[in-house]
Amino acid sequence: MTETHLDATHPVLVTITPLLQRVGGRLVPPGDCGPEDIPLMWEGTTLAGVRIGGSPEPEPVSEGGLARLLEDVAAELGSSLTDLKRADKQRAVRLLEERGAFSYRKSAETVAEALGVTRFTVYNYLNRTRS
């Protein structure tokens, strides 16, 4: 019988999760493993599948995907996002767009909060970037 749940408290999974987050991977329940997934075995039991990149679902914000992009852009621009001038905030939105940040659910709200602007402003910056 194939397990369909993921025991995220298993020590092996707890240990590997930060690495997967860093490389853009994620754990999938053993029963949801596809041919592209790598089975993670422990003592003869499949604990989970490892899915690297190309996953149909982006890494949730709570697992660091969008948060990491925001940190990277802030570091690249040399300031916290809220302290940037308007032109730099527009540049930040452009960089985030180029890196796929807006493929995450509720990303506009998260980016707006990080920039210290409204969601409407983020959409305006995006429209300007896409024009």
Secondary structure as the mmCIF struct_conf table of DSSP 4:
data_model
#
loop_
_struct_conf.conf_type_id
_struct_conf.id
_struct_conf.beg_label_comp_id
_struct_conf.beg_label_asym_id
_struct_conf.beg_label_seq_id
_struct_conf.end_label_comp_id
_struct_conf.end_label_asym_id
_struct_conf.end_label_seq_id
BEND BEND1 HIS A 5 HIS A 5
TURN_TY1_P TURN_TY1_P1 ALA A 8 THR A 9
BEND BEND2 HIS A 10 HIS A 10
HELX_RH_AL_P HELX_RH_AL_P1 PRO A 11 VAL A 23
TURN_TY1_P TURN_TY1_P2 GLY A 24 GLY A 24
STRN STRN1 GLY A 25 VAL A 28
HELX_RH_3T_P HELX_RH_3T_P1 PRO A 30 ASP A 32
TURN_TY1_P TURN_TY1_P3 PRO A 35 GLU A 36
BEND BEND3 ASP A 37 ASP A 37
STRN STRN2 ILE A 38 TRP A 42
TURN_TY1_P TURN_TY1_P4 GLU A 43 GLY A 44
STRN STRN3 THR A 45 ILE A 52
BEND BEND4 GLY A 53 GLY A 53
BEND BEND5 PRO A 56 GLU A 57
HELX_LH_PP_P HELX_LH_PP_P1 PRO A 58 PRO A 60
HELX_RH_3T_P HELX_RH_3T_P2 VAL A 61 GLU A 63
TURN_TY1_P TURN_TY1_P5 GLY A 64 GLY A 64
HELX_RH_AL_P HELX_RH_AL_P2 GLY A 65 LEU A 77
TURN_TY1_P TURN_TY1_P6 GLY A 78 GLY A 78
BEND BEND6 SER A 79 SER A 79
HELX_RH_3T_P HELX_RH_3T_P3 LEU A 81 ASP A 83
BEND BEND7 LEU A 84 LEU A 84
HELX_RH_AL_P HELX_RH_AL_P3 ARG A 86 GLU A 98
TURN_TY1_P TURN_TY1_P7 ARG A 99 GLY A 100
HELX_RH_3T_P HELX_RH_3T_P4 ALA A 101 SER A 103
BEND BEND8 TYR A 104 TYR A 104
TURN_TY1_P TURN_TY1_P8 ARG A 105 LYS A 106
HELX_RH_AL_P HELX_RH_AL_P4 SER A 107 LEU A 115
TURN_TY1_P TURN_TY1_P9 GLY A 116 GLY A 116
BEND BEND9 VAL A 117 VAL A 117
HELX_RH_AL_P HELX_RH_AL_P5 ARG A 119 ARG A 130
#
